[in-house]
Amino acid sequence: MPRRFVSERRRDPYYRAAQREGLRSRAAFKLAYLDERFGLFRPGARVLDLGAAPGGWSLVARDRVGARGAVVAVDLRAIEPIDGVEVVRGRVGDSRLIERLGRRRFDVVLSDMAPRVSGAYATDHARSAALVREALDLARVALAPRGAFVAKVFDGDLVDALETEIAASFDQVRRTKPPASREPSSELYFVARGFRPAPAAGGESRAPDATRPTTAM
Ligand SMILES: C[S@@+](CC[C@H](N)C(=O)[O-])C[C@H]1O[C@@H](n2cnc3c(N)ncnc32)[C@H](O)[C@@H]1O
């Protein structure tokens, strides 16, 4: 790890607070902010957390939905076990993941997924946007009616089109940048509420769009 990154991280108040509070990642503060601002979680809710490693968001979600709720954490990477959280190792965008999740319906689908950063901004933005589409496809299958969807994207010229795609399935979409997002960072979050499932037309009309290419990771 570059020395400059390590010393910047030590000075980062969110990183230090996350260490102190056993939160696994500074990202946990972003989800706490989103919940406080948009009221995402209620006791007993079922949450699907995409791109969950190392588990900061899952811990926040678990604590907020309580023992009657459920949290399923999905990532390409291994996640150390978390009490009260079901961990599924897999790639969002792989149709076998939908089979593994079964026919469960979730009240909230979260995506904090990020591509491996190349440093070429246009490439990273396009990859990040592709991950939002993968998460949205999965959310359209897995969300219960009126459910909520949260997704991170690296800001750029595809954001308006993504918002339009999300808005097609929800009553309301907002863009926000939590204070814990690093200042120069270009990330933002979509928060969509009031999921409206597509009307069933002779069977499984809620399957993901098979014509869309999968994300190359
Ligand atoms: C910023 S980290 C998530 C941090 C997490 N929210 C937390 O609070 O600990 C982004 C994660 O997205 C995961 N990821 C990226 N693409 C993915 C994909 N297609 N399927 C599953 N996970 C993916 C990465 O492996 C990485 O762990």
Ligand as a Chemical Component Dictionary entry (heavy atoms), coordinates in Angstrom:
data_LIG
# 
_chem_comp.id                   LIG 
_chem_comp.type                 NON-POLYMER 
_chem_comp.pdbx_formal_charge   0 
_chem_comp.three_letter_code    LIG 
# 
loop_
_chem_comp_atom.comp_id 
_chem_comp_atom.atom_id 
_chem_comp_atom.alt_atom_id 
_chem_comp_atom.type_symbol 
_chem_comp_atom.charge 
_chem_comp_atom.model_Cartn_x 
_chem_comp_atom.model_Cartn_y 
_chem_comp_atom.model_Cartn_z 
_chem_comp_atom.pdbx_ordinal 
LIG C1  C1  C 0  -16.281 0.029  -1.980  1  
LIG S1  S1  S 1  -16.289 -1.713 -1.774  2  
LIG C2  C2  C 0  -17.740 -1.939 -0.772  3  
LIG C3  C3  C 0  -17.602 -1.517 0.656   4  
LIG C4  C4  C 0  -18.762 -2.000 1.529   5  
LIG N1  N1  N 0  -20.006 -1.307 1.183   6  
LIG C5  C5  C 0  -18.506 -1.798 3.003   7  
LIG O1  O1  O 0  -19.161 -0.974 3.617   8  
LIG O2  O2  O -1 -17.662 -2.502 3.572   9  
LIG C6  C6  C 0  -16.824 -2.266 -3.357  10 
LIG C7  C7  C 0  -16.977 -3.767 -3.500  11 
LIG O3  O3  O 0  -17.662 -4.062 -4.717  12 
LIG C8  C8  C 0  -17.278 -5.378 -5.077  13 
LIG N2  N2  N 0  -17.708 -5.670 -6.458  14 
LIG C9  C9  C 0  -17.352 -5.026 -7.593  15 
LIG N3  N3  N 0  -17.972 -5.581 -8.657  16 
LIG C10 C10 C 0  -18.756 -6.574 -8.190  17 
LIG C11 C11 C 0  -19.645 -7.520 -8.798  18 
LIG N4  N4  N 0  -19.887 -7.530 -10.128 19 
LIG N5  N5  N 0  -20.281 -8.414 -8.005  20 
LIG C12 C12 C 0  -20.054 -8.416 -6.660  21 
LIG N6  N6  N 0  -19.234 -7.556 -6.030  22 
LIG C13 C13 C 0  -18.587 -6.649 -6.778  23 
LIG C14 C14 C 0  -15.783 -5.366 -4.858  24 
LIG O4  O4  O 0  -15.289 -6.686 -4.742  25 
LIG C15 C15 C 0  -15.667 -4.541 -3.563  26 
LIG O5  O5  O 0  -15.558 -5.393 -2.448  27 
# 
loop_
_chem_comp_bond.comp_id 
_chem_comp_bond.atom_id_1 
_chem_comp_bond.atom_id_2 
_chem_comp_bond.value_order 
_chem_comp_bond.pdbx_ordinal 
LIG C1  S1  SING 1  
LIG S1  C2  SING 2  
LIG S1  C6  SING 3  
LIG C2  C3  SING 4  
LIG C3  C4  SING 5  
LIG C4  N1  SING 6  
LIG C4  C5  SING 7  
LIG C5  O1  DOUB 8  
LIG C5  O2  SING 9  
LIG C6  C7  SING 10 
LIG C7  O3  SING 11 
LIG C7  C15 SING 12 
LIG O3  C8  SING 13 
LIG C8  N2  SING 14 
LIG C8  C14 SING 15 
LIG N2  C9  SING 16 
LIG N2  C13 SING 17 
LIG C9  N3  DOUB 18 
LIG N3  C10 SING 19 
LIG C10 C11 SING 20 
LIG C10 C13 DOUB 21 
LIG C11 N4  SING 22 
LIG C11 N5  DOUB 23 
LIG N5  C12 SING 24 
LIG C12 N6  DOUB 25 
LIG N6  C13 SING 26 
LIG C14 O4  SING 27 
LIG C14 C15 SING 28 
LIG C15 O5  SING 29 
# 
